[in-house]
C-alpha cells in the first residue's frame, strides 16, 4: 500500500491470506464509503471452509473490514484475526495471563 492511486476493480479476484500464510478466500467485491472515497471492506468468497465452517455455515462469503488489511500486492494479506475464530479458547487463555 504505497499510496499510489489504483483502480478499485484491481482488488477483485485477488486471493486473501492471513499474515501467517493461511488462505482465507478470494475478493469478490469491495465496500466503499462514498463520501470519503475510501474502501471500508472486502467481500470475500471462495472461502477456506476450514476457517469459516462454524461461523458462516452454508453462506458463500464474508465481509472483512479493510482495517484488517496489512498489505496489498499480488495477494492481499490481512491480520491473523481470522485464524482466531477457530481458537476462542486460546484467546481466553491469553487474556487470563
Chimera marker file (.cmm) of the C-alpha trace (Angstrom):
<marker_set name="trace">
<marker id="1" x="0.000" y="0.000" z="0.000" r="1" g="1" b="0" radius="0.5"/>
<marker id="2" x="2.349" y="2.628" z="-1.299" r="1" g="1" b="0" radius="0.5"/>
<marker id="3" x="-0.304" y="5.328" z="-1.608" r="1" g="1" b="0" radius="0.5"/>
<marker id="4" x="-0.377" y="5.241" z="-5.405" r="1" g="1" b="0" radius="0.5"/>
<marker id="5" x="-3.993" y="5.509" z="-6.587" r="1" g="1" b="0" radius="0.5"/>
<marker id="6" x="-5.226" y="2.371" z="-8.324" r="1" g="1" b="0" radius="0.5"/>
<marker id="7" x="-8.490" y="1.185" z="-9.777" r="1" g="1" b="0" radius="0.5"/>
<marker id="8" x="-10.618" y="-0.436" z="-7.106" r="1" g="1" b="0" radius="0.5"/>
<marker id="9" x="-11.511" y="-3.178" z="-9.526" r="1" g="1" b="0" radius="0.5"/>
<marker id="10" x="-7.910" y="-4.417" z="-9.408" r="1" g="1" b="0" radius="0.5"/>
<marker id="11" x="-8.695" y="-5.877" z="-5.963" r="1" g="1" b="0" radius="0.5"/>
<marker id="12" x="-11.425" y="-8.137" z="-7.313" r="1" g="1" b="0" radius="0.5"/>
<marker id="13" x="-10.147" y="-11.648" z="-7.924" r="1" g="1" b="0" radius="0.5"/>
<marker id="14" x="-7.114" y="-11.372" z="-5.658" r="1" g="1" b="0" radius="0.5"/>
<marker id="15" x="-6.553" y="-14.081" z="-3.109" r="1" g="1" b="0" radius="0.5"/>
<marker id="16" x="-6.604" y="-13.167" z="0.569" r="1" g="1" b="0" radius="0.5"/>
<marker id="17" x="-4.196" y="-14.728" z="3.065" r="1" g="1" b="0" radius="0.5"/>
<marker id="18" x="-3.601" y="-14.185" z="6.756" r="1" g="1" b="0" radius="0.5"/>
<marker id="19" x="-0.221" y="-12.777" z="7.689" r="1" g="1" b="0" radius="0.5"/>
<marker id="20" x="0.618" y="-16.351" z="8.781" r="1" g="1" b="0" radius="0.5"/>
<marker id="21" x="0.128" y="-17.593" z="5.217" r="1" g="1" b="0" radius="0.5"/>
<marker id="22" x="-3.283" y="-19.263" z="5.661" r="1" g="1" b="0" radius="0.5"/>
<marker id="23" x="-5.596" y="-18.960" z="2.656" r="1" g="1" b="0" radius="0.5"/>
<marker id="24" x="-8.770" y="-17.056" z="3.614" r="1" g="1" b="0" radius="0.5"/>
<marker id="25" x="-10.627" y="-16.622" z="0.306" r="1" g="1" b="0" radius="0.5"/>
<marker id="26" x="-10.894" y="-14.539" z="-2.842" r="1" g="1" b="0" radius="0.5"/>
<marker id="27" x="-12.098" y="-10.943" z="-3.134" r="1" g="1" b="0" radius="0.5"/>
<marker id="28" x="-15.405" y="-10.733" z="-4.976" r="1" g="1" b="0" radius="0.5"/>
<marker id="29" x="-16.304" y="-7.100" z="-4.295" r="1" g="1" b="0" radius="0.5"/>
<marker id="30" x="-15.406" y="-4.076" z="-2.189" r="1" g="1" b="0" radius="0.5"/>
<marker id="31" x="-17.446" y="-1.909" z="0.175" r="1" g="1" b="0" radius="0.5"/>
<marker id="32" x="-16.941" y="1.832" z="-0.237" r="1" g="1" b="0" radius="0.5"/>
<marker id="33" x="-17.503" y="4.912" z="1.859" r="1" g="1" b="0" radius="0.5"/>
<marker id="34" x="-18.784" y="7.039" z="-0.990" r="1" g="1" b="0" radius="0.5"/>
<marker id="35" x="-18.426" y="10.311" z="0.909" r="1" g="1" b="0" radius="0.5"/>
<marker id="36" x="-14.841" y="9.628" z="1.894" r="1" g="1" b="0" radius="0.5"/>
<marker id="37" x="-13.901" y="7.845" z="-1.340" r="1" g="1" b="0" radius="0.5"/>
<marker id="38" x="-12.292" y="5.028" z="0.643" r="1" g="1" b="0" radius="0.5"/>
<marker id="39" x="-12.551" y="1.255" z="0.745" r="1" g="1" b="0" radius="0.5"/>
<marker id="40" x="-14.085" y="0.139" z="4.048" r="1" g="1" b="0" radius="0.5"/>
<marker id="41" x="-14.426" y="-3.593" z="3.499" r="1" g="1" b="0" radius="0.5"/>
<marker id="42" x="-13.701" y="-6.555" z="1.280" r="1" g="1" b="0" radius="0.5"/>
<marker id="43" x="-16.391" y="-9.038" z="0.265" r="1" g="1" b="0" radius="0.5"/>
<marker id="44" x="-14.560" y="-12.364" z="0.278" r="1" g="1" b="0" radius="0.5"/>
<marker id="45" x="-15.912" y="-15.531" z="-1.307" r="1" g="1" b="0" radius="0.5"/>
<marker id="46" x="-14.437" y="-18.899" z="-2.260" r="1" g="1" b="0" radius="0.5"/>
<marker id="47" x="-13.796" y="-19.228" z="1.461" r="1" g="1" b="0" radius="0.5"/>
<marker id="48" x="-11.433" y="-21.559" z="3.218" r="1" g="1" b="0" radius="0.5"/>
<marker id="49" x="-14.169" y="-23.733" z="4.739" r="1" g="1" b="0" radius="0.5"/>
<marker id="50" x="-11.845" y="-24.988" z="7.481" r="1" g="1" b="0" radius="0.5"/>
<marker id="51" x="-11.653" y="-21.439" z="8.851" r="1" g="1" b="0" radius="0.5"/>
<marker id="52" x="-15.278" y="-20.437" z="8.424" r="1" g="1" b="0" radius="0.5"/>
<marker id="53" x="-17.468" y="-23.538" z="8.694" r="1" g="1" b="0" radius="0.5"/>
<marker id="54" x="-18.630" y="-22.747" z="12.248" r="1" g="1" b="0" radius="0.5"/>
<marker id="55" x="-19.027" y="-19.037" z="11.556" r="1" g="1" b="0" radius="0.5"/>
<marker id="56" x="-20.784" y="-18.760" z="8.205" r="1" g="1" b="0" radius="0.5"/>
<marker id="57" x="-22.478" y="-22.128" z="7.886" r="1" g="1" b="0" radius="0.5"/>
<marker id="58" x="-23.731" y="-22.507" z="4.329" r="1" g="1" b="0" radius="0.5"/>
<marker id="59" x="-23.230" y="-18.867" z="3.327" r="1" g="1" b="0" radius="0.5"/>
<marker id="60" x="-20.865" y="-18.165" z="0.468" r="1" g="1" b="0" radius="0.5"/>
<marker id="61" x="-18.880" y="-15.208" z="1.759" r="1" g="1" b="0" radius="0.5"/>
<marker id="62" x="-17.889" y="-12.799" z="4.488" r="1" g="1" b="0" radius="0.5"/>
<marker id="63" x="-17.200" y="-9.079" z="4.738" r="1" g="1" b="0" radius="0.5"/>
<marker id="64" x="-13.730" y="-8.319" z="6.085" r="1" g="1" b="0" radius="0.5"/>
<marker id="65" x="-13.098" y="-4.808" z="7.446" r="1" g="1" b="0" radius="0.5"/>
<marker id="66" x="-10.430" y="-3.041" z="5.416" r="1" g="1" b="0" radius="0.5"/>
<marker id="67" x="-8.667" y="-2.018" z="8.633" r="1" g="1" b="0" radius="0.5"/>
<marker id="68" x="-7.545" y="-5.678" z="8.909" r="1" g="1" b="0" radius="0.5"/>
<marker id="69" x="-5.577" y="-5.371" z="5.645" r="1" g="1" b="0" radius="0.5"/>
<marker id="70" x="-1.835" y="-5.349" z="6.226" r="1" g="1" b="0" radius="0.5"/>
<marker id="71" x="-0.582" y="-5.349" z="2.619" r="1" g="1" b="0" radius="0.5"/>
<marker id="72" x="-1.885" y="-5.342" z="-0.953" r="1" g="1" b="0" radius="0.5"/>
<marker id="73" x="0.167" y="-6.800" z="-3.765" r="1" g="1" b="0" radius="0.5"/>
<marker id="74" x="-0.333" y="-9.856" z="-5.948" r="1" g="1" b="0" radius="0.5"/>
<marker id="75" x="-2.293" y="-11.144" z="-2.950" r="1" g="1" b="0" radius="0.5"/>
<marker id="76" x="-3.902" y="-9.344" z="-0.016" r="1" g="1" b="0" radius="0.5"/>
<marker id="77" x="-2.543" y="-10.005" z="3.471" r="1" g="1" b="0" radius="0.5"/>
<marker id="78" x="-4.765" y="-9.494" z="6.484" r="1" g="1" b="0" radius="0.5"/>
<marker id="79" x="-4.231" y="-9.743" z="10.228" r="1" g="1" b="0" radius="0.5"/>
<marker id="80" x="-4.411" y="-13.220" z="11.719" r="1" g="1" b="0" radius="0.5"/>
<marker id="81" x="-7.719" y="-12.361" z="13.401" r="1" g="1" b="0" radius="0.5"/>
<marker id="82" x="-9.444" y="-14.794" z="11.034" r="1" g="1" b="0" radius="0.5"/>
<marker id="83" x="-7.443" y="-17.707" z="12.427" r="1" g="1" b="0" radius="0.5"/>
<marker id="84" x="-8.516" y="-16.732" z="15.940" r="1" g="1" b="0" radius="0.5"/>
<marker id="85" x="-12.087" y="-17.583" z="15.016" r="1" g="1" b="0" radius="0.5"/>
<marker id="86" x="-11.083" y="-21.236" z="15.241" r="1" g="1" b="0" radius="0.5"/>
<marker id="87" x="-9.398" y="-20.970" z="18.650" r="1" g="1" b="0" radius="0.5"/>
<marker id="88" x="-11.562" y="-18.942" z="21.021" r="1" g="1" b="0" radius="0.5"/>
<marker id="89" x="-10.325" y="-20.992" z="23.967" r="1" g="1" b="0" radius="0.5"/>
<marker id="90" x="-6.733" y="-19.986" z="23.167" r="1" g="1" b="0" radius="0.5"/>
<marker id="91" x="-7.699" y="-16.311" z="23.187" r="1" g="1" b="0" radius="0.5"/>
<marker id="92" x="-9.435" y="-16.707" z="26.546" r="1" g="1" b="0" radius="0.5"/>
<marker id="93" x="-6.290" y="-18.311" z="27.985" r="1" g="1" b="0" radius="0.5"/>
<marker id="94" x="-4.117" y="-15.490" z="26.617" r="1" g="1" b="0" radius="0.5"/>
<marker id="95" x="-6.465" y="-12.894" z="28.110" r="1" g="1" b="0" radius="0.5"/>
<marker id="96" x="-6.301" y="-14.614" z="31.501" r="1" g="1" b="0" radius="0.5"/>
<marker id="97" x="-2.499" y="-14.473" z="31.650" r="1" g="1" b="0" radius="0.5"/>
<link id1="1" id2="2" r="1" g="1" b="0" radius="0.2"/>
<link id1="2" id2="3" r="1" g="1" b="0" radius="0.2"/>
<link id1="3" id2="4" r="1" g="1" b="0" radius="0.2"/>
<link id1="4" id2="5" r="1" g="1" b="0" radius="0.2"/>
<link id1="5" id2="6" r="1" g="1" b="0" radius="0.2"/>
<link id1="6" id2="7" r="1" g="1" b="0" radius="0.2"/>
<link id1="7" id2="8" r="1" g="1" b="0" radius="0.2"/>
<link id1="8" id2="9" r="1" g="1" b="0" radius="0.2"/>
<link id1="9" id2="10" r="1" g="1" b="0" radius="0.2"/>
<link id1="10" id2="11" r="1" g="1" b="0" radius="0.2"/>
<link id1="11" id2="12" r="1" g="1" b="0" radius="0.2"/>
<link id1="12" id2="13" r="1" g="1" b="0" radius="0.2"/>
<link id1="13" id2="14" r="1" g="1" b="0" radius="0.2"/>
<link id1="14" id2="15" r="1" g="1" b="0" radius="0.2"/>
<link id1="15" id2="16" r="1" g="1" b="0" radius="0.2"/>
<link id1="16" id2="17" r="1" g="1" b="0" radius="0.2"/>
<link id1="17" id2="18" r="1" g="1" b="0" radius="0.2"/>
<link id1="18" id2="19" r="1" g="1" b="0" radius="0.2"/>
<link id1="19" id2="20" r="1" g="1" b="0" radius="0.2"/>
<link id1="20" id2="21" r="1" g="1" b="0" radius="0.2"/>
<link id1="21" id2="22" r="1" g="1" b="0" radius="0.2"/>
<link id1="22" id2="23" r="1" g="1" b="0" radius="0.2"/>
<link id1="23" id2="24" r="1" g="1" b="0" radius="0.2"/>
<link id1="24" id2="25" r="1" g="1" b="0" radius="0.2"/>
<link id1="25" id2="26" r="1" g="1" b="0" radius="0.2"/>
<link id1="26" id2="27" r="1" g="1" b="0" radius="0.2"/>
<link id1="27" id2="28" r="1" g="1" b="0" radius="0.2"/>
<link id1="28" id2="29" r="1" g="1" b="0" radius="0.2"/>
<link id1="29" id2="30" r="1" g="1" b="0" radius="0.2"/>
<link id1="30" id2="31" r="1" g="1" b="0" radius="0.2"/>
<link id1="31" id2="32" r="1" g="1" b="0" radius="0.2"/>
<link id1="32" id2="33" r="1" g="1" b="0" radius="0.2"/>
<link id1="33" id2="34" r="1" g="1" b="0" radius="0.2"/>
<link id1="34" id2="35" r="1" g="1" b="0" radius="0.2"/>
<link id1="35" id2="36" r="1" g="1" b="0" radius="0.2"/>
<link id1="36" id2="37" r="1" g="1" b="0" radius="0.2"/>
<link id1="37" id2="38" r="1" g="1" b="0" radius="0.2"/>
<link id1="38" id2="39" r="1" g="1" b="0" radius="0.2"/>
<link id1="39" id2="40" r="1" g="1" b="0" radius="0.2"/>
<link id1="40" id2="41" r="1" g="1" b="0" radius="0.2"/>
<link id1="41" id2="42" r="1" g="1" b="0" radius="0.2"/>
<link id1="42" id2="43" r="1" g="1" b="0" radius="0.2"/>
<link id1="43" id2="44" r="1" g="1" b="0" radius="0.2"/>
<link id1="44" id2="45" r="1" g="1" b="0" radius="0.2"/>
<link id1="45" id2="46" r="1" g="1" b="0" radius="0.2"/>
<link id1="46" id2="47" r="1" g="1" b="0" radius="0.2"/>
<link id1="47" id2="48" r="1" g="1" b="0" radius="0.2"/>
<link id1="48" id2="49" r="1" g="1" b="0" radius="0.2"/>
<link id1="49" id2="50" r="1" g="1" b="0" radius="0.2"/>
<link id1="50" id2="51" r="1" g="1" b="0" radius="0.2"/>
<link id1="51" id2="52" r="1" g="1" b="0" radius="0.2"/>
<link id1="52" id2="53" r="1" g="1" b="0" radius="0.2"/>
<link id1="53" id2="54" r="1" g="1" b="0" radius="0.2"/>
<link id1="54" id2="55" r="1" g="1" b="0" radius="0.2"/>
<link id1="55" id2="56" r="1" g="1" b="0" radius="0.2"/>
<link id1="56" id2="57" r="1" g="1" b="0" radius="0.2"/>
<link id1="57" id2="58" r="1" g="1" b="0" radius="0.2"/>
<link id1="58" id2="59" r="1" g="1" b="0" radius="0.2"/>
<link id1="59" id2="60" r="1" g="1" b="0" radius="0.2"/>
<link id1="60" id2="61" r="1" g="1" b="0" radius="0.2"/>
<link id1="61" id2="62" r="1" g="1" b="0" radius="0.2"/>
<link id1="62" id2="63" r="1" g="1" b="0" radius="0.2"/>
<link id1="63" id2="64" r="1" g="1" b="0" radius="0.2"/>
<link id1="64" id2="65" r="1" g="1" b="0" radius="0.2"/>
<link id1="65" id2="66" r="1" g="1" b="0" radius="0.2"/>
<link id1="66" id2="67" r="1" g="1" b="0" radius="0.2"/>
<link id1="67" id2="68" r="1" g="1" b="0" radius="0.2"/>
<link id1="68" id2="69" r="1" g="1" b="0" radius="0.2"/>
<link id1="69" id2="70" r="1" g="1" b="0" radius="0.2"/>
<link id1="70" id2="71" r="1" g="1" b="0" radius="0.2"/>
<link id1="71" id2="72" r="1" g="1" b="0" radius="0.2"/>
<link id1="72" id2="73" r="1" g="1" b="0" radius="0.2"/>
<link id1="73" id2="74" r="1" g="1" b="0" radius="0.2"/>
<link id1="74" id2="75" r="1" g="1" b="0" radius="0.2"/>
<link id1="75" id2="76" r="1" g="1" b="0" radius="0.2"/>
<link id1="76" id2="77" r="1" g="1" b="0" radius="0.2"/>
<link id1="77" id2="78" r="1" g="1" b="0" radius="0.2"/>
<link id1="78" id2="79" r="1" g="1" b="0" radius="0.2"/>
<link id1="79" id2="80" r="1" g="1" b="0" radius="0.2"/>
<link id1="80" id2="81" r="1" g="1" b="0" radius="0.2"/>
<link id1="81" id2="82" r="1" g="1" b="0" radius="0.2"/>
<link id1="82" id2="83" r="1" g="1" b="0" radius="0.2"/>
<link id1="83" id2="84" r="1" g="1" b="0" radius="0.2"/>
<link id1="84" id2="85" r="1" g="1" b="0" radius="0.2"/>
<link id1="85" id2="86" r="1" g="1" b="0" radius="0.2"/>
<link id1="86" id2="87" r="1" g="1" b="0" radius="0.2"/>
<link id1="87" id2="88" r="1" g="1" b="0" radius="0.2"/>
<link id1="88" id2="89" r="1" g="1" b="0" radius="0.2"/>
<link id1="89" id2="90" r="1" g="1" b="0" radius="0.2"/>
<link id1="90" id2="91" r="1" g="1" b="0" radius="0.2"/>
<link id1="91" id2="92" r="1" g="1" b="0" radius="0.2"/>
<link id1="92" id2="93" r="1" g="1" b="0" radius="0.2"/>
<link id1="93" id2="94" r="1" g="1" b="0" radius="0.2"/>
<link id1="94" id2="95" r="1" g="1" b="0" radius="0.2"/>
<link id1="95" id2="96" r="1" g="1" b="0" radius="0.2"/>
<link id1="96" id2="97" r="1" g="1" b="0" radius="0.2"/>
</marker_set>
